[in-house]
């Protein structure tokens, strides 16, 4: 999840206004992909391990997997051109899309896919209108507000959860007499690139509450990406949300403590579909996820950073330094969505004061049927 300040109040208003005036292309409130009319057949190479109980949030849960090369391509009868918006092309969590393009996995499905760099605020209205087909991002507060306003958008596949050795998350400067197990976070300043309404609010709330804080009991200081670590080190802020690989700079140094990050085993982002793939062309929507899932199974099935040649390949593809990429643990790529994640996210948004209405039910925010069809799982 790319850390970004979204100017949420203004954007939420714009989304609601746009939704109220949306054209018929926005489609009905219930996408056709939610119906039970599609035939789901067993998929060779995708057995019982290709699906896990969505309610299972155990930290050591093994993500769903098929055999490498599975599910096999099912080329569409007519080629489709699809555009996926993403906030960046260089972040590691975008690697499955970059690899799928580079290895021809989308092409095998009859898909001509373009990755288009767009900030989420710009991409969401385009997604709702069908002018882009998918968004590689997260169910931020702005997404929830857009759905509440009438946009046909669903979270249809997960992206990753952190490896067990990752320390990407909330770091604090210890005061005299404090230990990592005894830190009081109430009334401290938090330096972050992440604006209110980001999915990071959910794991941040969990970490803060374990240390006498809360999303409404800290003072936010939004900083540029190059300034967060500097401010933490020079005392400009008391704590900071440090992403890969920045946290490596303070890991093991005296006077700093890691308080928690994204929950293991629970993806907080991934693929969002709009009406073009939920309503107009569900076959293409399934094909896109099939190519993505096959890429994960073939190239990201386990600890992919143990392969030095592959790390070099990824670094070249992402245009990043191989040493930096190698310095952090492999992500656990995971296409599934856990039960209740969007409810927990919305609770955190309310705690931050960027959402006031009752939480949207999961039926309006999540659609698992497309990836279930791709691996041949019958709910």
C-alpha positions, 0 to 999 in steps of 0.5 A: 500500500503506497503511503499517500495523503489523500485530502479525504474530506474534499475527495469524499465529497467529490465522490458522493457528488459524482455518484449522485450524478453518475451515468447509467454506466455506473450500473446497478447497485448489485453487480451481475458478478454477484449472481450464482448463475455462472458455472464453476468447474473443477480446475486442474492443479487447484485442489483443496489448497487453492482455497482457505476459510475466509474466517481464518486469520491465524498469523501462521495461516498458509495462503491459498496455492495451486500448482505452478502454472495453474490455473491454466489459461482459458483464452477468451474467444475475442481479445480484450483491452483492459486498463489497470490503474495503480499508484506506482509501478516500482513497489514490491506489492505491484510485482505480480502484475509486472511479472504477469505482463513480462511473462505474457500471462495476461496475453495467454488469456487473450487480454491486452493489459495496460498498467496506468499510473494514477493516484487513487483519488483520480482513478476511483471516479474513472473506475466507477464510470468504466473508463478504467477497468480495475484498480490495484490499491486498497479499500480506503475510506474514499472507496467506502464513501464512493460505494455508499454514494452509489458507485459499483466498485468491489474489492475482488482479490487480495495482494499480500500480507507481511512476512513473519520477520517484517517490521514495517509499521509503527516505531517509537522513540523510547523515553527514559525508563520505557521499554518496548513492552511498556510504552505510553502512546497517548498524546504523542506525535506520529509522523506519517506519509499516510493521511487519515482514511488509509487502510493503515489506520486499522493496524495502527489502531491495534498497535496504539491500543496495546500501548495506551493510545488510540487513533483519537489520542495521538497527534498526526504530523504529515511528512514527506517520504524523505522526512519521516525517518529524519523527524523520528531520529531528531525528535521532531516526532515521537513515533512514525509509521516506517515502511519497507525498507526504511525500518531497517535503519532503526532496527536493532538501534538502542532507543527505538521500539517496533510496536506492530504492523499489518496483521499477518495473514490478512491482506489489506489491499489488492484488486478493485473492479468497477462496472466494466468487469463486474457487469459488462464483461465478467468473463474478462474479469475472471480471466484477469484474476486467473492470470494474476493467480497463476503468476502468484502460484508460478513465481511467488509461491513461497520465499521468492527472495531466496533465489538470487537470480530472481531478486535480480530479475525483479529489481530490474523489472521494478527499476529498484536497487537489488540490495534494497529489495533483498534487505526486507523479507519476501511478501506473502502474496495472497489473492484471498480476502478475509471475512470482516476486513472491510468492517474492521477498516471502516471501524478504524476510519470512524475512529479517525473521524473520516467516516460517520455512517454505519459500516457498509455490509461486506456484500457491498464491498467485497466479491470473492466469486471471481477468484473462486471461479478462477480456482474452481472453488464452489462456495 
